[in-house]
Amino acid sequence: MSTPDRARGVLAEAVSYAPEEIPADAAIGSFEPWDSLAHARLMIALETTLNRALTADEITSVLSLRDIELLLDAS
C-alpha cells in the first residue's frame, strides 16, 4: 500500500469516514470532521501503525493529510 493510501486510511479511521471520502487537502481546521477528539484518535492510530509512541513534536506537527504522509515516510 502506498504512503498516501496509508495516510488516508489512518485519517479515515480517526474521523470515521471511508478513505475515498477524505479530500486530498484535508487539514485540521478546514476538514470539519477533524476536530480535537479526532486528532486524539489519529495520534493513537498513528502510534499503532508505527508501533511506537509519537514525540510531542510529532503530535503537534501533524496538521494535514500531507503531514501524516511525511510522518509515515519518515518512520
LOLORO-721969 format. One record per residue (C-alpha): residue number from 1; residue in one letter; chain; z, x, y. Coordinates in Angstrom, 3 decimals. Each point is the difference from the previous one (the first is absolute). Layout:
+-----+--------+--------+----------+----------+----------+
: num : residu : chaine :       c3 :       c1 :       c2 :
+-----+--------+--------+----------+----------+----------+
: NUM :      a :      A :        Z :        X :        Y :
...
+-----+--------+--------+----------+----------+----------+
END
This chain:
+-----+--------+--------+----------+----------+----------+
: num : residu : chaine :       c3 :       c1 :       c2 :
+-----+--------+--------+----------+----------+----------+
:   1 :      m :      A :    0.000 :    0.000 :    0.000 :
:   2 :      s :      A :   -0.920 :    1.335 :    3.427 :
:   3 :      t :      A :    2.650 :    0.757 :    2.611 :
:   4 :      p :      A :   -1.167 :   -2.814 :    2.328 :
:   5 :      d :      A :    0.210 :   -2.456 :   -2.910 :
:   6 :      r :      A :    3.465 :    1.255 :   -0.951 :
:   7 :      a :      A :    1.177 :   -0.267 :    3.617 :
:   8 :      r :      A :   -1.380 :   -3.508 :    0.326 :
:   9 :      g :      A :    1.679 :   -0.988 :   -3.273 :
:  10 :      v :      A :    3.409 :    1.331 :    1.049 :
:  11 :      l :      A :   -0.186 :   -1.764 :    3.362 :
:  12 :      a :      A :   -1.246 :   -3.200 :   -1.652 :
:  13 :      e :      A :    3.017 :    0.043 :   -2.303 :
:  14 :      a :      A :    2.367 :    0.428 :    2.952 :
:  15 :      v :      A :   -1.466 :   -2.901 :    1.993 :
:  16 :      s :      A :   -0.730 :   -2.244 :   -3.013 :
:  17 :      y :      A :   -3.750 :   -0.111 :    0.635 :
:  18 :      a :      A :   -2.933 :    0.730 :   -2.264 :
:  19 :      p :      A :   -1.376 :    3.509 :    0.633 :
:  20 :      e :      A :   -3.341 :   -1.396 :    1.181 :
:  21 :      e :      A :    1.846 :   -1.940 :    2.722 :
:  22 :      i :      A :    1.332 :    3.181 :    1.619 :
:  23 :      p :      A :   -2.166 :    0.916 :    3.016 :
:  24 :      a :      A :   -1.164 :    3.589 :    0.355 :
:  25 :      d :      A :    1.788 :    0.252 :    3.345 :
:  26 :      a :      A :    3.324 :   -1.419 :   -1.249 :
:  27 :      a :      A :    2.910 :    1.387 :    1.993 :
:  28 :      i :      A :    3.564 :   -0.984 :    0.685 :
:  29 :      g :      A :    0.029 :   -2.093 :    3.161 :
:  30 :      s :      A :   -3.609 :   -1.166 :   -0.309 :
:  31 :      f :      A :   -0.060 :   -1.304 :   -3.600 :
:  32 :      e :      A :    2.408 :   -2.937 :    0.153 :
:  33 :      p :      A :    1.288 :    0.129 :   -3.599 :
:  34 :      w :      A :    1.096 :    3.638 :    0.522 :
:  35 :      d :      A :    3.391 :   -0.644 :    1.522 :
:  36 :      s :      A :    3.239 :    1.945 :   -0.365 :
:  37 :      l :      A :    0.811 :   -1.525 :   -3.387 :
:  38 :      a :      A :   -3.497 :    0.739 :   -1.296 :
:  39 :      h :      A :    0.387 :    3.556 :    1.317 :
:  40 :      a :      A :    3.185 :    0.426 :   -2.057 :
:  41 :      r :      A :   -1.810 :   -1.342 :   -3.076 :
:  42 :      l :      A :   -2.893 :    2.359 :    0.741 :
:  43 :      m :      A :    2.314 :    3.017 :    0.124 :
:  44 :      i :      A :    1.516 :   -0.964 :   -3.360 :
:  45 :      a :      A :   -3.471 :   -0.492 :   -1.492 :
:  46 :      l :      A :   -1.117 :    3.398 :    1.326 :
:  47 :      e :      A :    3.077 :    1.698 :   -1.438 :
:  48 :      t :      A :   -0.718 :   -1.623 :   -3.354 :
:  49 :      t :      A :   -3.676 :    0.968 :    0.150 :
:  50 :      l :      A :    0.791 :    3.586 :    0.993 :
:  51 :      n :      A :    3.008 :    0.201 :   -2.331 :
:  52 :      r :      A :    2.149 :    1.563 :    2.719 :
:  53 :      a :      A :    2.041 :   -0.908 :    3.049 :
:  54 :      l :      A :   -1.805 :   -0.020 :    3.326 :
:  55 :      t :      A :    1.314 :    2.112 :    2.833 :
:  56 :      a :      A :    1.080 :   -1.609 :    3.262 :
:  57 :      d :      A :   -3.086 :    1.484 :    1.688 :
:  58 :      e :      A :   -2.281 :   -1.533 :   -2.630 :
:  59 :      i :      A :    1.660 :   -3.402 :    0.348 :
:  60 :      t :      A :   -0.424 :   -0.045 :    3.760 :
:  61 :      s :      A :   -3.555 :    1.376 :   -0.076 :
:  62 :      v :      A :   -1.473 :   -2.762 :   -2.182 :
:  63 :      l :      A :   -1.343 :   -2.464 :    2.568 :
:  64 :      s :      A :   -3.464 :   -0.831 :   -1.349 :
:  65 :      l :      A :   -2.048 :   -0.281 :   -3.163 :
:  66 :      r :      A :   -1.503 :    3.389 :    0.861 :
:  67 :      d :      A :    3.515 :    1.513 :    0.183 :
:  68 :      i :      A :    0.667 :   -1.298 :   -3.518 :
:  69 :      e :      A :   -3.220 :    1.656 :   -1.175 :
:  70 :      l :      A :    0.992 :    3.305 :    1.604 :
:  71 :      l :      A :    3.445 :   -0.122 :   -1.598 :
:  72 :      l :      A :   -1.482 :   -0.710 :   -3.434 :
:  73 :      d :      A :   -2.547 :    2.809 :    0.445 :
:  74 :      a :      A :    2.691 :    2.479 :    1.009 :
:  75 :      s :      A :    2.144 :   -0.696 :   -3.041 :
+-----+--------+--------+----------+----------+----------+
END
